Amino acid sequence: MKNRFLMLVTMLIGSLVLFSQCVDKTAVDLKVNEAEKKVDVLVDGKLFTSYIYPDNIMKPVLWPVISPAGNMLTRSFPMINKDGDRVDHPHHVGIWLNYGDVNGLDFWNNSEAISPEKSHDYGTIYHQSIEKAVSGKGKATLLTTAVWKSPDNTLMLEEQTGFDFIAVENANIIDRITTLKAVIDEVKFTDNKEGMFGIRVARELELPSNKPSELVDSHGIVTKVQQMDNTIVKGNYRSAEGIEGKEVWATRGRWMKLASEINGEQVALVIIDHPSNIGYPTYWHARDYGLFAANTLGQKIFSKGENELNFSLKKGESVTFKYRLVVAAENLTDEQINKLADEYAKL
């Protein structure tokens, strides 16, 4: 395990070299609070995000994600009640990495909402330790461990994850490197729609929709709404291939942007896939209601059966996944994103 962490540290340090010309000298600080099961990430003294691992969300996540101007970009529900939030998909919390079919178990959809009689179909990811938390000028690094377990408590996968939190001009960047090691005879990632690196965004970043929905108010009361109010909803997707709107779902490409305006601030979230990932370039599981995910392992449903990827690990084997999330206080151009993607591809 120590050697794998040294490898993760080396890869993460490499990202700083690439950003040496543009990394901000702003302080990026990590505040570890094991009593509250979280690590706060502060940029210039202000909360950017938190690595959290409470007992009620079935996986460690980054939540919330705050824009440079102080606007929350992730959905508040189910962590807190915010007036106007959708209440669908309670497993969509912050930013996460998991998968919908691992040896037949669904790690993606697991949440407190799963009834006890159905819990045998779902897997859980348990945070284990904070191995390293290093603050710095322009960049901070967090190294964590976790385990993927079946409902009968069988340990299936050991996870080591490294996060780089990088401050650049007018944006913050999260680079995630996750290595999964099989500790049972075989771990099968069967081709599945539900994966893999995802974020659930605030209402203001959704795409306008007139479909009926259920919304929560600040007191936690849920109301069925037949006609949605899209006054503040200004989100739009744009892919590396130039496709926009809800048509980006099931397309394939090395990056995807979700841009919007929130309280007068122009914002853009960009997920960038890494060429070393299995299944590159990723298919996009990006929905108009606010789910924004890169699924590098699922291909069958997105390609209408033309492609299929069933990946597996034998005991002792490991696989590494790398993703970049850019949180920008502007609507980044294709040229700007391509530059970030080119730099990321060199890691």
C-alpha positions in Angstrom: 0.0 0.0 0.0 2.9 2.4 0.8 4.3 2.0 -2.7 1.0 2.7 -4.3 0.7 5.9 -2.3 4.2 7.0 -3.3 3.1 6.5 -6.9 -0.1 8.6 -6.3 2.0 11.3 -4.7 4.4 11.3 -7.7 1.5 11.7 -10.2 -0.1 14.4 -8.2 3.1 16.4 -7.9 3.4 16.2 -11.7 0.2 18.1 -12.1 1.8 21.1 -10.3 4.7 21.1 -12.7 2.3 21.5 -15.6 0.5 24.3 -13.9 3.7 26.2 -12.9 3.0 29.0 -15.4 -0.6 29.6 -14.4 -1.1 28.3 -10.8 -2.3 31.1 -8.5 -0.2 31.8 -5.4 -3.4 31.9 -3.4 -3.3 29.8 -0.2 -5.2 26.5 -0.6 -5.6 25.0 2.9 -7.0 21.7 4.1 -8.7 21.6 7.5 -9.0 18.0 8.8 -11.9 17.5 11.2 -12.2 13.8 12.0 -14.8 14.4 14.7 -17.2 15.7 12.0 -15.9 13.3 9.4 -14.8 15.9 6.9 -11.9 17.8 5.4 -12.6 21.4 4.4 -10.8 22.8 1.4 -10.3 26.6 1.7 -9.1 28.8 -1.1 -7.9 32.2 0.1 -9.7 31.5 3.4 -13.1 30.7 1.8 -14.7 27.3 1.5 -14.3 25.7 -1.9 -15.4 22.2 -1.1 -15.3 19.5 1.7 -14.4 15.9 1.6 -17.1 14.3 3.7 -17.8 10.7 4.8 -20.9 10.7 7.1 -22.6 7.4 7.8 -25.7 8.2 5.8 -24.6 8.7 2.2 -23.0 5.2 1.5 -19.8 6.7 0.0 -17.2 9.5 0.6 -18.0 12.6 -1.5 -17.0 16.2 -2.1 -19.8 18.4 -0.9 -20.7 21.2 -1.2 -18.8 22.8 -4.2 -18.7 26.6 -3.9 -18.0 29.0 -6.8 -15.3 31.7 -6.6 -18.1 34.2 -5.9 -19.5 32.1 -3.1 -22.5 30.4 -4.9 -23.3 26.8 -4.2 -23.0 24.8 -7.4 -24.0 21.4 -6.0 -27.5 20.4 -5.1 -28.2 20.9 -1.4 -30.7 17.9 -1.1 -30.5 15.5 0.7 -27.8 17.0 3.0 -29.8 20.2 3.8 -33.2 21.4 2.7 -33.0 24.3 0.2 -36.2 25.8 -1.2 -36.8 24.6 -4.8 -34.4 21.6 -4.8 -35.5 18.5 -6.6 -35.8 15.5 -4.4 -35.2 12.7 -7.0 -32.2 10.4 -6.8 -31.2 10.8 -3.1 -27.9 9.1 -3.9 -26.8 12.0 -6.1 -24.7 13.9 -3.5 -21.9 16.3 -4.4 -19.1 14.8 -6.4 -18.4 11.0 -6.2 -16.9 8.0 -8.0 -18.7 4.6 -8.0 -20.4 2.2 -10.3 -23.8 0.5 -10.8 -22.8 -3.2 -11.3 -19.8 -4.6 -9.4 -20.2 -8.4 -9.1 -23.9 -7.8 -9.4 -24.1 -5.2 -6.6 -25.3 -1.6 -7.2 -22.9 0.9 -5.6 -24.2 3.8 -7.6 -27.9 3.9 -6.4 -27.3 3.1 -2.7 -28.7 5.6 -0.2 -30.7 5.9 3.0 -33.8 5.6 0.8 -33.2 1.9 0.1 -35.6 -0.2 2.1 -34.0 -3.0 4.3 -35.6 -5.8 2.2 -33.8 -4.5 -0.9 -30.4 -3.6 0.8 -28.9 -7.0 -0.3 -28.6 -5.7 -3.8 -26.4 -2.7 -2.9 -22.8 -2.1 -2.1 -21.2 0.5 0.1 -17.9 2.4 0.0 -16.5 3.1 3.5 -13.9 5.8 4.1 -10.9 4.4 6.0 -8.3 7.0 6.6 -6.7 10.4 5.7 -3.2 9.4 4.7 -2.0 12.9 3.9 -3.4 16.4 3.9 -0.9 19.0 2.6 -1.8 22.7 2.2 0.1 25.0 0.0 0.3 28.1 -2.3 -1.8 27.5 -5.3 -2.4 23.8 -4.5 -3.3 21.3 -1.8 -3.1 17.5 -1.8 -5.4 15.1 0.0 -4.7 11.3 0.1 -7.4 9.0 1.4 -8.2 5.3 1.6 -11.6 3.5 1.4 -13.0 0.0 0.9 -15.8 -1.3 -1.3 -17.9 -3.9 0.6 -20.9 -6.1 -0.1 -24.0 -6.1 2.1 -22.6 -9.2 4.0 -19.5 -7.1 4.8 -17.2 -8.9 2.3 -14.3 -6.7 1.4 -14.2 -6.5 -2.5 -11.9 -3.6 -3.4 -9.3 -1.4 -1.6 -9.4 2.2 -2.8 -6.6 4.8 -2.7 -7.6 8.2 -3.9 -5.6 11.4 -4.3 -7.1 14.8 -4.8 -5.3 17.8 -6.0 -7.1 21.1 -5.3 -5.5 23.7 -7.6 -6.2 27.5 -7.7 -5.7 29.1 -11.1 -6.8 32.4 -12.5 -10.6 32.8 -12.2 -11.0 29.0 -11.5 -10.4 26.2 -9.1 -9.6 22.7 -10.3 -10.0 19.2 -8.7 -7.9 16.4 -10.1 -8.9 13.0 -8.8 -6.7 9.9 -9.1 -8.3 6.7 -7.8 -6.7 3.2 -7.7 -8.9 0.2 -7.0 -7.3 -3.1 -6.0 -9.3 -6.4 -6.0 -9.0 -8.4 -2.8 -11.3 -11.3 -3.7 -10.8 -13.8 -6.5 -12.5 -11.6 -9.2 -14.2 -8.3 -9.3 -16.4 -7.7 -12.4 -17.5 -4.3 -13.5 -20.3 -5.3 -15.8 -21.3 -2.8 -18.5 -23.8 -0.5 -16.9 -25.4 2.9 -17.4 -24.8 4.1 -13.8 -21.3 5.4 -13.6 -18.8 6.6 -12.9 -17.4 10.1 -11.9 -20.3 12.3 -11.3 -21.6 15.6 -9.8 -25.2 16.6 -9.1 -25.6 20.3 -9.6 -27.8 23.1 -8.1 -31.1 24.0 -9.7 -29.6 27.1 -11.4 -27.3 24.9 -13.4 -30.0 22.5 -14.7 -31.4 22.8 -18.2 -34.8 24.4 -18.4 -37.6 21.8 -18.3 -41.4 21.7 -18.1 -41.6 18.2 -16.9 -43.5 17.7 -13.6 -41.3 17.2 -10.6 -41.2 17.1 -6.8 -39.5 20.0 -5.0 -38.6 20.5 -1.3 -38.9 23.6 0.7 -36.6 24.9 3.4 -38.7 23.0 6.0 -38.3 19.7 4.2 -41.9 19.6 2.9 -42.1 18.0 -0.5 -44.6 19.3 -3.1 -45.6 17.9 -6.5 -45.1 20.7 -9.1 -46.8 20.2 -12.5 -45.3 23.3 -14.2 -41.7 24.0 -13.3 -40.5 27.7 -12.8 -37.4 28.1 -15.0 -36.7 31.7 -14.1 -33.3 31.0 -12.5 -32.5 27.9 -14.6 -30.0 28.8 -17.3 -27.7 25.7 -17.7 -26.5 24.4 -21.0 -24.1 21.5 -21.9 -21.5 21.7 -24.6 -19.3 18.8 -25.6 -15.8 18.6 -27.0 -17.6 17.6 -30.3 -19.7 20.8 -30.3 -23.0 19.1 -29.3 -25.2 21.1 -27.0 -28.2 20.8 -24.7 -29.7 17.6 -23.6 -28.6 15.9 -26.8 -25.1 15.4 -25.2 -26.4 12.4 -23.3 -24.8 9.2 -24.6 -22.3 11.1 -26.8 -18.6 10.4 -26.5 -15.7 12.9 -26.1 -12.8 13.9 -23.9 -14.5 16.7 -22.1 -18.0 18.2 -21.4 -18.9 21.7 -20.1 -22.0 22.7 -18.2 -22.3 26.5 -18.1 -24.8 28.8 -16.4 -25.4 31.9 -14.5 -26.1 32.0 -10.8 -26.9 35.2 -8.8 -25.3 37.2 -11.6 -22.1 35.1 -11.7 -21.1 33.3 -14.9 -20.0 29.8 -14.1 -18.8 26.7 -15.9 -18.2 23.2 -14.7 -16.0 21.1 -17.0 -15.2 17.4 -16.6 -12.2 16.2 -18.5 -11.4 12.5 -19.1 -7.9 11.2 -19.0 -6.4 9.2 -22.0 -5.1 6.5 -19.6 -8.6 5.6 -18.5 -10.2 2.4 -19.7 -12.9 3.2 -22.1 -11.4 6.6 -23.2 -12.9 8.8 -24.5 -15.8 8.5 -22.1 -19.5 8.3 -22.8 -21.5 11.1 -21.0 -24.3 10.2 -18.6 -25.3 13.9 -18.5 -28.9 14.7 -17.9 -30.9 18.0 -18.1 -32.2 17.6 -14.5 -28.7 18.1 -13.0 -26.8 14.8 -13.1 -23.4 15.4 -14.9 -21.3 12.2 -15.1 -18.5 10.7 -17.1 -19.0 6.9 -17.5 -15.8 5.4 -18.9 -16.8 1.8 -18.1 -20.4 1.8 -19.4 -20.9 1.7 -23.2 -23.7 -0.7 -24.2 -26.7 1.5 -23.5 -25.0 4.7 -24.8 -24.0 3.1 -28.1 -27.3 1.3 -28.5 -25.6 -2.0 -28.3 -22.7 -1.3 -30.8 -20.1 -1.3 -28.0 -19.8 -3.2 -24.8 -17.2 -3.1 -22.0 -17.1 -5.7 -19.3 -14.0 -5.0 -17.2 -12.7 -7.2 -14.4 -9.9 -7.5 -11.9 -8.3 -10.7 -10.6 -7.2 -10.8 -6.9 -4.3 -8.5 -6.4 -4.8 -6.6 -9.7 -5.5 -2.9 -9.7 -6.8 -0.2 -12.0 -6.4 3.6 -11.9 -9.0 6.2 -13.0 -8.2 9.9 -13.4 -10.6 12.8 -13.8 -10.4 16.6 -13.8 -13.2 18.9 -12.7 -12.7 22.6 -13.5 -14.9 25.1 -11.6 -14.6 28.4 -13.4 -16.1 31.8 -12.8 -16.6 32.4 -16.5 -18.1 30.5 -19.5 -14.9 28.9 -20.7 -14.3 28.8 -24.5 -13.5 25.6 -26.4 -10.0 26.9 -26.8 -9.5 27.4 -23.1 -10.9 23.9 -22.3 -8.8 22.2 -25.0 -5.7 23.8 -23.5 -6.7 22.4 -20.0 -7.4 19.0 -21.5 -4.1 18.9 -23.4 -2.2 19.8 -20.2 -4.1 17.1 -18.3 -3.4 14.5 -20.9 0.3 14.9 -20.3 0.1 13.7 -16.7 
